[in-house]
Amino acid sequence: MGMSVTISAATEQDAEQIFRLQYLCFQSEAALYGNYRIDPLVQTLDSVREEVAADCVFVARLGDEVVGSVRGRVAEDGAASIGKLCVHPRLQGHGIGGRLLRAAESALAEKHGAKRFRLHTGHRSESNLRLYRRVGYETVGTSQGADGVLMIVLEKPAGTYATTA
Ligand SMILES: CC(C)(COP(=O)(O)OP(=O)(O)OC[C@H]1O[C@@H](n2cnc3c(N)ncnc32)[C@H](O)[C@@H]1OP(=O)(O)O)[C@@H](O)C(=O)NCCC(=O)NCCS
């Protein structure tokens, strides 16, 4: 690609860029469901700030620009919820999403003791489902968010890392 995108833990200074990036990236999901009230679009900057402070958050950077992000947290049952994976539309399809996912999985397992990883994605989001299945996730059920979109719930055990993006 002739450029270097690096993955690192997010700092509180990144919250505003993450907030703006997720607003941009999730427009395509909103269009897919005809629903512009999906959680990543209505989340407030303060709420993003709280998550960056409390959760396991990673960013992909290109120079000073945050071009991707993901976050996760371990629940009481030992499963880590991973969510809000997003990559700037102009940089999608180069493996950055896969790298972010692996970074979150490794940190959640190694530093936070996650035994399993859990993800949600909209039932019509074929490319997301492909990405998650390729790195070992399997459907375990469905759920319906407050926004009404039917979500597929996927899980995989910790310790099964993919070797390719
Ligand atoms: C989902 C999302 C984060 C994926 O990010 P990404 O950086 O494009 O992900 P990757 O590049 O790792 O994988 C995407 C595709 O690129 C392909 N790819 C990865 N590396 C590649 C490379 N070096 N060259 C060519 N293609 C490549 C992958 O095989 C994959 O193909 P597929 O769609 O046929 O499965 C991004 O599309 C996004 O922000 N979407 C909107 C928000 C969203 O829906 N988030 C998920 C919520 S659950």
The ligand as an SDF file (V2000), in Angstrom:
LIG
                    3D

 48 50  0  0  0  0  0  0  0  0999 V2000
  -16.1500   -4.3280    8.9680 C   0  0  0  0  0  0  0  0  0  0  0  0
  -14.9060   -3.4820    8.6850 C   0  0  0  0  0  0  0  0  0  0  0  0
  -14.3500   -2.9730   10.0080 C   0  0  0  0  0  0  0  0  0  0  0  0
  -13.8500   -4.3720    8.0280 C   0  0  0  0  0  0  0  0  0  0  0  0
  -12.6370   -3.6170    7.9100 O   0  0  0  0  0  0  0  0  0  0  0  0
  -11.5710   -3.9280    6.7540 P   0  0  0  0  0  0  0  0  0  0  0  0
  -10.3150   -3.2430    7.1020 O   0  0  0  0  0  0  0  0  0  0  0  0
  -12.1670   -3.6510    5.4310 O   0  0  0  0  0  0  0  0  0  0  0  0
  -11.4150   -5.5070    6.9710 O   0  0  0  0  0  0  0  0  0  0  0  0
  -10.3750   -6.4560    6.2360 P   0  0  0  0  0  0  0  0  0  0  0  0
   -9.6450   -5.7060    5.1890 O   0  0  0  0  0  0  0  0  0  0  0  0
   -9.5890   -7.1440    7.2920 O   0  0  0  0  0  0  0  0  0  0  0  0
  -11.3230   -7.5130    5.5610 O   0  0  0  0  0  0  0  0  0  0  0  0
  -12.3040   -7.0610    4.6040 C   0  0  0  0  0  0  0  0  0  0  0  0
  -12.0980   -7.7380    3.2560 C   0  0  0  0  0  0  0  0  0  0  0  0
  -10.8540   -7.3660    2.6920 O   0  0  0  0  0  0  0  0  0  0  0  0
  -10.1230   -8.5240    2.3060 C   0  0  0  0  0  0  0  0  0  0  0  0
   -8.7010   -8.2590    2.4630 N   0  0  0  0  0  0  0  0  0  0  0  0
   -8.0050   -8.2440    3.6160 C   0  0  0  0  0  0  0  0  0  0  0  0
   -6.7090   -7.9680    3.3710 N   0  0  0  0  0  0  0  0  0  0  0  0
   -6.6030   -7.7600    2.0420 C   0  0  0  0  0  0  0  0  0  0  0  0
   -5.5420   -7.4070    1.1880 C   0  0  0  0  0  0  0  0  0  0  0  0
   -4.3050   -7.2070    1.6550 N   0  0  0  0  0  0  0  0  0  0  0  0
   -5.8120   -7.2550   -0.1170 N   0  0  0  0  0  0  0  0  0  0  0  0
   -7.0530   -7.4580   -0.6040 C   0  0  0  0  0  0  0  0  0  0  0  0
   -8.1160   -7.7890    0.1670 N   0  0  0  0  0  0  0  0  0  0  0  0
   -7.8790   -7.9460    1.4670 C   0  0  0  0  0  0  0  0  0  0  0  0
  -10.6080   -9.5590    3.2380 C   0  0  0  0  0  0  0  0  0  0  0  0
  -10.3940  -10.8530    2.7210 O   0  0  0  0  0  0  0  0  0  0  0  0
  -12.0620   -9.2270    3.3350 C   0  0  0  0  0  0  0  0  0  0  0  0
  -12.7440   -9.7360    2.2080 O   0  0  0  0  0  0  0  0  0  0  0  0
  -14.2650  -10.2050    2.2410 P   0  0  0  0  0  0  0  0  0  0  0  0
  -15.0780   -8.9540    2.3730 O   0  0  0  0  0  0  0  0  0  0  0  0
  -14.4650  -10.8620    0.9510 O   0  0  0  0  0  0  0  0  0  0  0  0
  -14.4240  -11.1190    3.3970 O   0  0  0  0  0  0  0  0  0  0  0  0
  -15.2200   -2.2940    7.7500 C   0  0  0  0  0  0  0  0  0  0  0  0
  -15.7720   -2.7850    6.5670 O   0  0  0  0  0  0  0  0  0  0  0  0
  -16.1740   -1.2690    8.3430 C   0  0  0  0  0  0  0  0  0  0  0  0
  -15.7600   -0.3160    9.0030 O   0  0  0  0  0  0  0  0  0  0  0  0
  -17.5040   -1.4370    8.0800 N   0  0  0  0  0  0  0  0  0  0  0  0
  -18.5240   -0.5240    8.5550 C   0  0  0  0  0  0  0  0  0  0  0  0
  -18.7580   -0.6720   10.0390 C   0  0  0  0  0  0  0  0  0  0  0  0
  -19.1680   -2.0820   10.4110 C   0  0  0  0  0  0  0  0  0  0  0  0
  -20.0690   -2.6710    9.8280 O   0  0  0  0  0  0  0  0  0  0  0  0
  -18.4710   -2.6630   11.4050 N   0  0  0  0  0  0  0  0  0  0  0  0
  -18.7190   -4.0010   11.9170 C   0  0  0  0  0  0  0  0  0  0  0  0
  -19.7870   -3.9490   12.9400 C   0  0  0  0  0  0  0  0  0  0  0  0
  -20.1860   -5.5670   13.5390 S   0  0  0  0  0  0  0  0  0  0  0  0
  1  2  1  0
  2  3  1  0
  2  4  1  0
  2 36  1  0
  4  5  1  0
  5  6  1  0
  6  7  2  0
  6  8  1  0
  6  9  1  0
  9 10  1  0
 10 11  2  0
 10 12  1  0
 10 13  1  0
 13 14  1  0
 14 15  1  0
 15 16  1  0
 15 30  1  0
 16 17  1  0
 17 18  1  0
 17 28  1  0
 18 19  1  0
 18 27  1  0
 19 20  2  0
 20 21  1  0
 21 22  1  0
 21 27  2  0
 22 23  1  0
 22 24  2  0
 24 25  1  0
 25 26  2  0
 26 27  1  0
 28 29  1  0
 28 30  1  0
 30 31  1  0
 31 32  1  0
 32 33  2  0
 32 34  1  0
 32 35  1  0
 36 37  1  0
 36 38  1  0
 38 39  2  0
 38 40  1  0
 40 41  1  0
 41 42  1  0
 42 43  1  0
 43 44  2  0
 43 45  1  0
 45 46  1  0
 46 47  1  0
 47 48  1  0
M  END
$$$$
